[in-house]
Amino acid sequence: MDTTANLIAIVDLAFKVIKYMNDVREGGKERSELHQQVLTVYDLLWNLKYEFESHDLDEESTWSKPIKPLFHPGGTVDQLKLVLEQVASKLILPTRNFKGTLKKLKWPFDKPEVQRILERLRSLTDSISLALSRANLQVGVDTNRDVKFLRHAVESAELESALKWISTLDFRVLQKTAQRRPLSGTGSWFLDNPQVRGWSNGRTRALWCHGIPGAGKTVLATALFQTLQEKHAHENVAVLIAYCSFDDAITHSSSNIVSSFLRQLIEKRGQMSQVIRELYIEHTKGGEPSRPSQERLVTAMSRELESFEKTFIIIDGLDELWENKQKVELLQTIESLHPLPQLLVTSRPVETIAKWFAESAREDRYRTRTDFEEEEYSHRRCNSCDEWHEQGEQDPANSSVQDQSDSNDMVESKDWTSVASYHCKNCARNACVTCYEKYDRCLGCNEPKDCFKWAWPGKVTITAHSEDLEQYILWRVDNNDNLKALLENARAKAYGLADIIVQRVQGESHKM
């Protein structure tokens, strides 16, 4: 097997181990630590595979010299593969239940064994990281030997050390795993939701998206995170995310979450500010590194936020925190930041979280609306569009509206911009998003358009969307050999069997 194929095989093996660990019961802290370490291995190997695309290991080059020994027989990569195979061998269950699916596994490792595996994995990943750093550094030195580059190399090493000190939580690695990655083409209903669009465009500061377990909250949060990153990729805008997990106590601390956000901000900029440098030096000089107080972290993060034009924060699974006190503390901490980020939270419909957004949050910051009348705002036609209809002109917001006879009629339209999303506090005039953005003043009272208020409450209910379910089920059918064979064998007898499967699963999914 050639080097590239061998590396791809190990990447696939690491991914399989991650999937197998998701099917394991129990394990507690040991399972969480091992799961995190295998994710680190997966991310490192993926980066190494990416480097292979721009370098040829078979050539005698500056880059290949420190990398080649990793792939010698019995070397670092072979040892890493052996450890992953040993882990996988204990996680894979050869027997299946009567339904033909793998049984849920019990945690097969004891604590000493997990510690030995962790130490081995950490040692091997450190060796690969060091070789990769040497290779890239040497390439840079050979390309540009002047003092500026050497200074940059030193600063990069210092930055890497500072990032690890600030936070060991790297939610970007978690975001890449399959269980969080949205299936292509799904989730569009959520991204086009008027409240989500309004939040993304800064019309509201906070948005709470709640739903039952299995409704797809994490996948939708990831889809929104990726969409915002792509939209603002070339702008001075930060998009931060945190995944809270019930069995990972590290994600239950507001200090740890804020530290992770601080790390993401520094990674976005690519360099340390003077504030972060001073904080890092203060807590790492001398003996053992220490942690800054919660107050210092909040102050440092606020200073970092000042350097960005806008910041989005997405917290997925806030209900996963064990105690209500932890949930409230994290929300209060984020609300105390200056400038205030855009905040979106996903969770189950937990009373503590609902009460905080509706009552405890400050009205000028993250308070959600309680005086919202959905019938009045989300269905009544935009007054400006009505006037165009009466004059026989085409509605610029939505030319597909069929019934134009009465301004009080309900509007049924797929284009949410034609819905009256703004309401004038002075003259009670309704305006759709298109009209609001087109004019500087209210066409009713002629006042500046700050007289309008955004007519949405700041809450979205998440359920499994029928289009997403259908696409996912069809994808599963196309990617499952048994189902594909079943459809091929039964096609002559049961035409449209795929549609029957879709309808059956949708009918029994209970919005999950």
C-alpha positions in Angstrom: 0.0 0.0 0.0 1.4 3.4 -1.0 1.9 6.2 1.6 -1.1 8.2 0.7 -3.5 5.2 0.6 -2.1 4.1 4.0 -2.8 7.5 5.5 -6.3 7.6 4.1 -7.0 4.2 5.6 -5.9 5.4 9.0 -8.1 8.5 8.7 -11.0 6.2 7.9 -10.1 4.0 10.8 -10.1 7.0 13.2 -13.5 8.1 11.9 -14.9 4.6 12.4 -13.6 4.5 16.0 -15.4 7.9 16.6 -18.6 6.4 15.2 -18.3 3.2 17.3 -17.8 5.2 20.5 -21.1 7.0 19.9 -22.8 3.6 20.2 -21.2 2.8 23.5 -23.1 3.1 26.8 -21.5 4.3 30.0 -17.8 5.1 30.2 -18.2 8.5 31.9 -15.1 10.6 32.1 -12.8 7.9 30.5 -15.0 7.6 27.5 -15.2 11.4 27.1 -11.4 11.8 27.3 -10.7 8.9 24.8 -13.4 10.3 22.4 -11.8 13.7 22.5 -8.3 12.3 21.9 -9.4 10.2 18.9 -11.1 13.4 17.5 -7.7 15.1 17.9 -6.0 12.2 16.1 -8.6 12.4 13.3 -8.1 16.2 12.9 -4.3 15.9 12.9 -4.3 13.1 10.3 -6.7 15.0 8.1 -4.3 18.0 8.2 -1.4 15.8 7.3 -3.5 14.4 4.4 -4.1 18.0 3.2 -0.4 18.7 3.3 0.2 15.7 1.0 -1.8 17.5 -1.7 0.9 20.2 -2.0 4.0 18.1 -1.3 5.5 14.9 -2.8 6.8 12.6 -0.1 8.7 10.5 -2.6 10.9 13.5 -3.6 13.9 14.4 -1.6 12.7 17.8 -0.4 13.0 20.0 2.7 9.4 19.1 3.6 9.6 15.4 3.1 12.8 14.9 5.1 11.2 15.1 8.6 7.9 13.5 7.4 9.3 10.3 5.8 10.4 8.6 9.1 6.8 8.7 10.3 5.9 6.2 7.6 8.8 3.8 8.0 7.7 0.2 8.8 6.9 0.0 12.5 7.2 3.8 12.7 4.9 6.4 14.3 2.1 6.0 11.8 2.1 2.2 12.0 2.1 2.4 15.8 -0.9 4.8 15.7 -2.8 2.5 13.4 -2.1 -0.4 15.7 -3.5 1.5 18.7 -6.6 2.5 16.8 -7.2 -1.1 15.6 -6.9 -2.3 19.2 -9.5 0.2 20.4 -11.8 -0.6 17.4 -11.5 -4.4 18.1 -13.0 -3.9 21.5 -15.8 -1.6 20.4 -17.1 -3.6 17.4 -19.7 -6.1 18.3 -19.8 -9.1 15.9 -23.3 -10.2 16.7 -26.5 -8.4 15.7 -30.0 -8.3 17.3 -33.1 -9.7 15.7 -33.7 -6.5 13.7 -30.3 -6.8 12.1 -28.7 -3.8 13.8 -25.6 -3.7 16.1 -26.5 -3.9 19.8 -25.6 -1.0 22.0 -22.2 -1.7 23.5 -21.1 -1.5 27.1 -17.9 0.4 27.9 -15.2 -2.3 27.4 -12.2 -0.6 29.0 -11.2 -0.1 32.6 -9.6 3.1 33.9 -5.9 2.0 33.8 -6.3 0.7 30.3 -7.8 4.0 29.1 -5.0 5.9 30.6 -2.4 3.7 28.8 -4.2 4.2 25.5 -4.5 8.0 26.1 -0.7 8.3 26.9 0.2 6.3 23.8 -2.1 8.3 21.5 -0.8 11.6 22.9 2.8 10.6 22.5 2.2 9.5 18.9 0.2 12.6 18.0 2.9 14.8 19.5 5.5 13.1 17.4 3.4 13.7 14.2 2.7 17.4 15.2 6.4 18.0 15.9 7.5 16.5 12.5 4.8 18.5 10.6 5.8 21.7 12.4 9.5 21.1 11.6 8.7 20.3 7.9 6.6 23.5 7.4 9.0 25.6 9.3 12.0 24.4 7.3 10.1 25.0 4.1 9.5 28.6 5.2 13.1 29.0 6.3 14.4 27.8 2.9 11.9 30.0 1.1 12.6 33.1 3.1 15.6 33.2 5.4 15.3 36.8 6.4 14.7 38.0 10.0 11.1 38.8 9.4 10.2 35.2 8.8 12.1 33.9 11.8 10.3 36.4 14.0 7.0 35.2 12.5 7.9 31.6 13.2 8.7 32.4 16.8 5.4 34.3 17.1 3.5 31.4 15.6 4.9 29.0 18.1 4.1 31.4 20.9 0.6 31.8 19.6 0.1 28.0 19.4 1.2 27.7 23.1 -1.0 30.6 24.1 -4.1 29.0 22.4 -3.6 25.7 24.2 -3.3 27.6 27.5 -6.4 29.7 26.9 -8.6 26.6 26.2 -8.3 22.9 25.3 -11.9 23.0 24.0 -11.7 23.0 20.2 -15.3 22.9 19.0 -14.2 23.1 15.4 -13.0 19.5 15.6 -16.4 18.5 17.0 -18.2 20.5 14.3 -16.5 18.4 11.6 -17.8 15.1 12.8 -20.5 13.3 10.9 -23.2 13.5 13.6 -23.1 17.3 13.5 -22.5 17.8 9.7 -25.8 18.6 7.9 -26.7 16.6 4.8 -26.3 18.7 1.7 -29.6 20.5 0.8 -31.3 20.1 4.2 -32.1 22.8 6.8 -33.0 25.5 4.2 -36.4 25.9 6.0 -34.5 26.9 9.2 -32.0 29.2 7.5 -34.9 31.0 5.6 -37.1 31.3 8.8 -37.9 35.0 9.2 -36.7 35.0 12.8 -33.4 33.3 11.9 -32.9 35.7 9.0 -33.8 38.7 11.2 -31.3 37.5 13.8 -28.6 36.9 11.2 -29.1 40.4 9.9 -28.9 42.0 13.4 -32.6 42.9 13.7 -32.8 41.0 17.0 -30.0 40.3 19.5 -31.2 37.0 20.8 -32.9 33.9 19.5 -33.9 30.8 21.4 -34.5 27.7 19.2 -36.1 24.9 21.2 -37.3 21.4 20.2 -37.6 17.9 21.5 -34.6 15.5 21.6 -33.9 14.1 18.1 -35.5 17.1 16.2 -32.2 18.0 14.6 -31.2 21.1 16.7 -27.4 20.3 16.6 -27.4 19.8 12.8 -29.3 23.0 12.2 -27.0 24.9 14.6 -24.0 23.6 12.6 -25.7 24.5 9.3 -26.2 28.1 10.5 -22.7 28.3 11.8 -21.3 27.2 8.4 -23.6 29.6 6.6 -22.5 32.6 8.7 -18.8 31.6 8.3 -19.1 31.5 4.5 -21.1 34.7 4.4 -18.6 36.7 6.5 -15.4 34.9 5.4 -13.8 38.0 4.1 -15.2 40.4 6.7 -14.1 41.5 10.1 -16.9 39.4 11.7 -16.4 36.6 14.2 -18.7 33.5 14.3 -18.3 31.4 17.5 -19.9 28.1 18.5 -20.1 25.9 21.5 -21.5 22.4 21.8 -22.6 21.5 25.3 -22.6 17.8 26.1 -24.3 16.0 29.0 -21.4 13.6 29.5 -18.6 16.1 29.1 -18.3 18.1 32.3 -15.7 20.4 30.7 -18.5 22.0 28.7 -20.6 22.7 31.8 -18.4 25.5 33.0 -19.1 29.1 31.9 -15.4 29.9 32.3 -14.5 27.0 30.0 -17.0 28.1 27.4 -15.9 31.7 27.5 -12.2 30.6 27.3 -13.1 28.6 24.2 -14.8 31.7 22.6 -11.7 33.7 23.5 -9.6 31.1 21.7 -11.8 31.2 18.6 -11.6 35.0 18.5 -7.8 34.9 18.6 -7.7 32.2 15.9 -10.0 34.3 13.7 -7.5 37.3 14.0 -4.4 35.1 13.7 -2.4 36.9 16.3 -2.5 37.8 20.0 -3.6 41.3 21.1 -1.6 43.1 23.8 -4.3 42.3 26.3 -4.1 38.6 25.7 -0.3 38.6 25.6 -0.1 40.3 29.0 -2.7 37.8 30.4 -0.8 34.9 29.0 2.6 36.0 30.4 1.1 36.8 33.8 -0.3 33.3 34.2 2.5 31.2 32.7 5.7 32.8 34.1 7.5 30.9 36.8 6.0 27.6 37.9 2.8 25.9 36.9 0.5 27.8 34.6 -2.6 29.3 36.4 -6.1 30.2 35.2 -7.4 33.8 35.1 -10.6 34.6 37.1 -14.0 34.7 35.4 -13.9 38.5 35.7 -10.6 38.7 33.9 -11.8 36.4 31.2 -14.9 38.4 30.6 -12.9 41.7 30.5 -10.4 40.1 28.0 -13.1 38.8 25.8 -14.9 42.2 25.8 -11.7 43.8 24.7 -11.3 41.3 21.9 -14.9 41.9 20.7 -14.1 45.6 20.3 -11.8 44.7 17.4 -14.6 43.0 15.4 -17.4 44.8 13.6 -19.9 42.1 14.7 -19.8 38.8 16.6 -22.2 35.8 16.4 -22.3 33.3 19.3 -24.2 30.0 18.9 -24.6 27.7 21.9 -26.0 24.3 21.1 -27.6 22.1 23.7 -27.7 24.5 26.6 -30.1 22.1 28.4 -27.3 19.5 28.5 -25.7 21.4 31.4 -26.6 19.4 34.6 -27.7 22.3 36.8 -30.0 25.2 36.2 -27.5 27.5 37.9 -24.9 26.6 35.2 -27.3 27.4 32.4 -28.2 30.8 33.9 -24.6 31.6 34.7 -23.5 31.1 31.1 -26.3 33.2 29.8 -25.6 36.0 32.3 -21.9 35.9 31.4 -22.5 36.4 27.7 -25.0 39.1 28.4 -22.4 41.0 30.4 -20.1 41.3 27.4 -19.5 44.7 25.8 -20.1 45.1 22.9 -23.0 42.6 23.0 -22.7 39.7 20.5 -25.6 38.2 18.6 -26.7 35.2 20.7 -28.5 32.1 19.4 -29.3 29.2 21.8 -30.6 25.7 21.0 -32.1 23.5 23.7 -35.1 21.4 24.7 -38.0 23.5 25.8 -36.7 23.9 29.4 -38.5 26.3 31.7 -35.4 27.7 33.2 -34.1 28.9 29.8 -37.5 30.1 28.7 -37.9 32.1 31.9 -34.4 33.7 31.6 -35.0 35.0 28.1 -38.5 36.2 28.9 -38.0 37.7 32.4 -34.4 37.7 33.7 -32.6 39.0 30.6 -32.3 42.8 30.4 -34.8 44.4 28.1 -32.1 46.4 26.3 -30.0 43.2 25.7 -31.3 39.6 25.4 -34.9 39.9 26.6 -37.3 38.1 24.2 -40.8 39.6 23.5 -43.9 38.5 25.4 -46.4 40.9 23.9 -46.1 39.3 20.4 -49.4 38.7 18.6 -48.6 36.4 15.7 -51.9 36.8 14.0 -51.4 40.6 13.8 -47.8 40.6 12.6 -47.0 37.5 10.7 -50.1 37.3 8.5 -51.4 40.8 7.8 -50.3 42.2 4.4 -47.7 45.0 4.2 -49.5 48.3 3.9 -47.1 49.7 1.3 -47.6 46.6 -0.9 -51.4 47.0 -0.5 -51.2 50.5 -1.9 -49.2 49.3 -4.9 -51.8 46.6 -5.5 -54.6 49.2 -5.3 -52.8 51.4 -7.9 -52.4 48.4 -10.2 -48.6 48.3 -9.7 -46.5 45.2 -9.2 -45.6 44.4 -5.6 -41.8 44.7 -5.4 -41.7 42.5 -2.4 -43.5 39.5 -3.9 -45.0 39.5 -7.4 -46.5 36.0 -6.8 -49.3 37.1 -4.3 -52.6 36.1 -5.9 -55.3 37.7 -3.9 -54.9 41.5 -4.0 -58.5 42.6 -3.4 -58.5 43.5 0.3 -55.7 44.8 2.5 -57.0 42.8 5.5 -56.9 39.4 3.7 -54.5 36.8 4.8 -51.4 36.3 2.6 -50.1 32.9 1.7 -46.7 33.2 0.2 -43.5 31.3 0.3 -41.5 34.5 0.2 -41.3 35.6 3.8 -40.1 39.1 2.8 -43.8 39.9 1.9 -44.9 39.2 5.4 -45.4 42.3 7.6 -42.3 41.9 9.8 -42.2 45.5 11.1 -44.8 47.6 12.9 -44.8 51.3 13.4 -45.2 52.4 17.0 -46.7 55.8 16.0 -49.3 55.0 13.2 -49.6 51.2 13.5 -48.5 50.8 9.9 -47.1 47.3 8.9 -44.1 47.0 6.6 -42.5 43.9 5.1 -38.7 43.5 5.1 -38.3 44.7 1.5 -40.2 47.9 2.1 -38.5 48.5 5.4 -35.1 48.3 3.7 -36.2 50.4 0.7 -37.3 53.5 2.6 -35.7 55.7 5.2 -39.0 56.9 6.7 -42.4 55.5 7.6 -44.7 56.2 4.7 -47.6 56.6 7.2 -46.4 59.1 9.8 -43.3 60.3 7.9 -41.1 59.7 10.9 -37.6 58.1 10.7 -37.9 54.4 10.4 -36.6 53.8 14.0 -40.3 54.2 14.8 -40.7 50.6 13.6 -40.2 47.6 15.8 -39.2 44.2 14.7 -42.4 42.1 15.1 -41.0 38.7 16.1 -40.7 37.3 19.6 -37.1 35.8 19.5 -38.2 32.1 19.8 -38.3 29.4 17.1 -39.7 25.8 17.6 -37.6 23.2 15.9 -39.2 20.0 14.6 -38.0 17.6 12.0 -39.0 19.2 8.6 -40.7 17.0 6.1 -38.4 17.9 3.2 -35.3 17.2 5.4 -36.8 13.9 6.5 -37.5 12.8 2.9 -34.1 13.8 1.7 -32.4 12.0 4.6 -34.4 8.8 4.1 -33.8 8.7 0.4 -30.1 9.3 1.1 -30.1 6.3 3.5 -31.8 4.2 0.9 -29.2 5.1 -1.7 -26.3 4.4 0.6 -27.5 1.2 2.2 -26.6 -2.0 0.2 -29.4 -4.1 1.8 -32.1 -1.5 1.0 -30.8 -0.9 -2.5 -30.9 -4.7 -3.2 -34.4 -4.9 -1.7 -35.6 -2.1 -3.9 -34.1 -3.7 -7.0 -35.5 -7.1 -6.2 -39.0 -5.8 -5.4 -39.2 -3.1 -8.0 -41.3 -5.2 -10.5 -43.8 -6.2 -7.7 -43.9 -2.9 -5.7 -43.5 0.1 -7.9 -42.8 3.2 -5.8 -41.5 1.2 -2.8 -39.0 4.0 -2.0 -41.9 6.5 -1.7 -43.7 4.0 0.6 -40.7 3.8 2.8 -40.4 7.6 3.0 -44.1 7.9 3.9 -44.0 5.2 6.5 -40.9 6.6 8.3 -42.3 10.1 8.2 -45.6 9.0 9.6 -43.8 7.2 12.5 -41.0 9.7 13.2 -43.0 11.8 15.8 -41.2 15.0 14.6 -37.8 13.4 15.3 
